Amino acid sequence: MSPELIVLCLVVFTALAFDFTNGFHDTANAMATSIATGALRPKTAVALSAVLNLIGAFLSVEVALTVTNAVIKVQDKTGAPREAFTAHGGEALLAILLAGLAGAIVWNLLTWLVGLPSSSSHALFGGMIGATIASVGWAGVKWSGDGTKLDGVVGKVILPALASPVIAAVIAMCGTWMIYKITARVADRYRETGFRWGQIGSASLVSLAHGTNDAQKTMGIITLALIGSGHWTDTASIPLWVKVVCAFAIASGTYLGGWRIIRTLGKGLVEIASPQGFAAESAGAAVILASSHLGFALSTTHVATGSILGSGLGKRDAEVRWAVAGRMATAWVITLPCAGVVAFAMWHIGDVLPPLAGALLVFGLLVAASGYMYLHSRKQPVGHHNVNDEWAGDGGHKPSARVVA
């Protein structure tokens, strides 16, 4: 096996590892509210989400094509792959992808360790941007389009990141208010029971939407690696085997369950009831599916958090913990640059050695960092057995006063 092929295999394996972390990092987006309200048992919820993530991954490729074409300038003005990335077995592009994936995985695991629902999508894009800047400079990143359409990092990543949580929050807030207005004469116990059944459907739709949006990002990365190494030339399609392995990777991660983040979203942000959960999930699914259709690689975490927050604002006297929301917002802001910094450093570490040795060094550092964070997480484990325990505050911060919508 040639050194170039070994590096390609490392990139593909690391991309699938990222897809796996994406799965368990983002399980909360679909199932946190259903688990918190008791609509679904924790293990049943993650199993259902895994199956629907698997199905959703095959429904569209628009987001995958965004990742392939909209972040790194892999094509010249004629549409052909750039020689700087494809020469010598695509060494430059493969090094960028490996370092970028390492940055994304490290940030995913770090935020999972502290229970913060940050964006796996922005960690990935941040990693790609940081590694590209380290390799070929700022000009290697496709920051914007040609002015006639939304494209590049600004149009396809940053603008959706700013707009999607606000849109989801407004829709969920209005939906929650309408639900309680319409069912005002219904006894609480009947309302809770009815909307718990409704939550099974709405949570399932979010899981389907998540697979449609997030699994495709890894498809795009692997396709980029294949283009760089000369094993694929079509930037307008995704190989079937790539779709299959990415779908199974994200589904496997989802089944593992990111219980720390499920706990934060389900219990830490809003004291949520079934009608709120139904409204939040429905709003989140609508925004994610619409964005996937348009090819916007938005963060499903931002959407889910915004919709849950909106459901708290839409219910009179709902308890919203603004300290937790503030931590989440901080994580959102720093995710892309922090993942970029890690990827930037990883690329320079790998660049001091020949391509194969450098790739092995970066991969080894990633394995070491991942192992350390996993072992550290075992000191205070969170699982299906305690994910719904009462929220005991946030690092000493008391829950905020009740919010009246």
PyMOL commands that set and color helices and strands:
alter all, ss='L'
color gray80, all
select helices_A, chain A and resi 3-37+42-56+62-69+83-113+120-136+138-140+152-182+188-228+240-256+259-268+274-294+300-313+322-351+355-377
alter helices_A, ss='H'
color red, helices_A
deselect
rebuild
show_as cartoon
